């Protein structure tokens, strides 16, 4: 006789799952200003997605955009086109 499948994990309580929140914050910050924060929030999104059984796509996108932001900023800085504000 086959063993029964284990029951699926219970859904998180309302307001406890922050996978989407971390993913969207990571994407927005990774694209606009702070690549490091995009990577951090992307990691948090992936971690929460694994815990709740959801898709980690937003987290991976946040990490990719954060890394691209850091690389692009490095190229701008190395090329001398990085904005410097001197008063």
C-alpha positions as CSV (number, residue, x, y, z in Angstrom):
1,X,0.0,0.0,0.0
2,X,1.2,3.5,-0.8
3,X,1.9,5.9,2.0
4,X,-0.3,9.0,1.9
5,X,1.2,12.3,0.8
6,X,2.0,14.7,3.7
7,X,-0.4,17.5,4.0
8,X,0.6,20.8,2.4
9,X,1.9,23.5,4.7
10,X,-0.7,25.7,6.2
11,X,-1.2,29.1,4.6
12,X,0.4,31.9,6.4
13,X,-1.7,34.0,8.7
14,X,-3.0,37.3,7.2
15,X,-0.3,39.9,7.2
16,X,2.5,37.4,7.9
17,X,3.7,36.7,4.4
18,X,6.0,39.4,3.1
19,X,7.4,37.7,0.1
20,X,5.8,40.2,-2.3
21,X,6.6,43.2,-0.2
22,X,10.3,42.3,0.0
23,X,10.4,41.5,-3.7
24,X,8.8,44.7,-4.9
25,X,10.9,46.8,-2.5
26,X,14.0,45.1,-3.8
27,X,13.1,45.6,-7.4
28,X,12.3,49.3,-6.9
29,X,15.3,50.1,-4.9
30,X,17.6,48.0,-7.1
31,X,16.5,49.8,-10.2
32,X,16.4,53.4,-8.8
33,X,19.0,54.0,-6.2
34,X,20.5,51.3,-3.9
35,X,21.8,48.1,-5.5
36,X,22.9,46.8,-2.1
37,X,19.4,47.2,-0.6
38,X,17.9,45.6,-3.8
39,X,20.1,42.5,-3.1
40,X,19.2,42.4,0.6
41,X,15.5,42.7,0.0
42,X,15.7,40.1,-2.8
43,X,17.3,37.7,-0.4
44,X,14.6,38.3,2.2
45,X,12.0,37.7,-0.5
46,X,13.5,34.4,-1.6
47,X,13.8,33.3,2.1
48,X,10.2,34.1,2.8
49,X,9.1,32.4,-0.5
50,X,10.8,29.2,0.5
51,X,9.2,29.3,4.0
52,X,5.7,29.8,2.6
53,X,6.0,27.7,-0.6
54,X,5.5,30.6,-3.0
55,X,7.5,31.5,-6.1
56,X,10.8,33.3,-5.5
57,X,10.8,35.1,-8.9
58,X,10.5,38.6,-7.4
59,X,13.4,38.0,-5.1
60,X,15.6,36.8,-8.0
61,X,14.6,39.8,-10.1
62,X,15.5,42.1,-7.2
63,X,18.9,40.6,-6.9
64,X,19.6,40.8,-10.6
65,X,18.5,44.5,-10.7
66,X,20.6,45.3,-7.7
67,X,23.7,43.7,-9.2
68,X,23.1,45.5,-12.5
69,X,22.7,48.8,-10.6
70,X,26.1,48.2,-8.9
71,X,27.8,47.3,-12.1
72,X,26.3,50.2,-14.0
73,X,27.3,52.6,-11.2
74,X,30.8,51.2,-11.3
75,X,31.1,51.8,-15.1
76,X,29.8,55.4,-14.7
77,X,32.2,56.1,-11.9
78,X,35.1,54.6,-13.7
79,X,34.3,56.5,-16.9
80,X,34.2,59.8,-15.0
81,X,30.5,60.4,-15.8
82,X,29.3,59.9,-12.3
83,X,27.5,63.1,-11.0
84,X,29.5,64.8,-8.3
85,X,27.8,67.7,-6.4
86,X,30.3,70.3,-5.3
87,X,29.2,73.5,-3.7
